[in-house]
Amino acid sequence: MALIVQKFGGTSVADIGRIKNAAAKVKKELDLGNRVAVVVSAMAGVTNQLVKFVEELSPLTTDEAWREYDQVVSSGEQVTSGLLALALHEMGIPAWSFAGGQVPLKTDIVHGKARIHSIDAQAIHKALDNGMVAVVAGFQGITPDGRMATLGRGGSDTSAVALAAALHADRCDIYTDVDGVYTTDPRIVPGARKLDKIAYEEMLEMASLGAKVLQTRSVEMAMNHGVVVQVLSSFADAPGTLLVKEEESMEQQKITGIAYSRDEARVTLTGVPDKPGVAAGIFGPLAEANINVDMIVQNIDEIGRVTDMTFTVGKADLDRAIAALEKARPVLQYKDLTADKNVAKISVVGVGMRSHAGVALDMFKTLAEKGINILVISTSEIKISVLIAEEYTELAVRALHQAFGLEKA
């Protein structure tokens, strides 16, 4: 008897009909003789509406506002978990629903994007041992002071993988509206190819670089805890994509996929005095505001007295980043601050880059041939990312997908 954690995303539980379909997926696994725990997202569109309600009332500039934000937006998952438990009951399957705090899934106190500290799985084990399906509200947990906390958008994926790790589950199936991980977004490139397997490290890069299939933290957690993850469709019975260790991946070509993100904003500080500690002075206030910085480029003038610093943050964090930097301006003494939301990050990803030279050259030549200017470049061992004007996003993705031979055979 295997223990399977199933996670259903928002489109998979978008209405009562789809909740019944999810319940049928649960029953199918039970009929195979397996035990099942389920993690659910809010019904499609619900979280966005709840966020909109909050933002109409508050600019979310205080800790108190973010605390209440979590209380409001976490309610969508609780509704879904109860509805799915009811659907299972109507099929003759006993089920218990759990809010994150009832598990309990314990987090830190960073409201809006909390991190998981631990999961006490005793209550879930008790439900499973009593022959029940445990249906857990994803995206949420409880802080040390007993308040509701949310894990950031897409956090239900992280809830599912964390629960699978805590339960020592045999597999974590992530059901979504796509039937696996593709070489790039099929909506942009119809010839994109579904991957049977992808290495954890590649998926981590793809997720962090804009691929919407899985949340970054869920992939990182799966890799760190050795959780076997399968991404598959709620609306088809076809096999999905398995996340595996690098040595198990059969994809040995240079590039595995092309990722993109339109959720980037570029910030440039000009005329910053060039002296020891300048970078720490800039990024310290951002870190204190829990703002993640991604791509960074520094340009020093010929005399070496001042420097310009360019970096990217998430669009949602831009206003807070500007506020933090302007507050620190008397210390930083920069001349000017400019920001641009009309940018996109395009990335090529593949563990094959470790053993193949010339990937950067091929990428840059391809973009140049299409007349696409590169604003910022960043690299790691298995990826190269560039920042470009947002209007060229789809052109860049299509050109690179073709240039690296990722089309269907």
Beta strands, then each sheet from edge to edge (+ up, - down):
strand 1: 3-8
strand 2: 35-40
strand 3: 95-98
strand 4: 105-107
strand 5: 116-119
strand 6: 133-137
strand 7: 140-142
strand 8: 148-150
strand 9: 171-176
strand 10: 181-182
strand 11: 194-195
strand 12: 197-199
strand 13: 229-233
strand 14: 241-244
strand 15: 257-261
strand 16: 264-273
strand 17: 293-300
strand 18: 306-314
strand 19: 336-340
strand 20: 343-349
strand 21: 376-380
strand 22: 383-389
sheet 1: 3+ 6+ 2+ 1+ 9+ 13+ 14- 12-
sheet 2: 4+ 5-
sheet 3: 7+ 8-
sheet 4: 10+ 11-
sheet 5: 15+ 20- 22+ 21-
sheet 6: 17+ 18- 16+ 19-
end
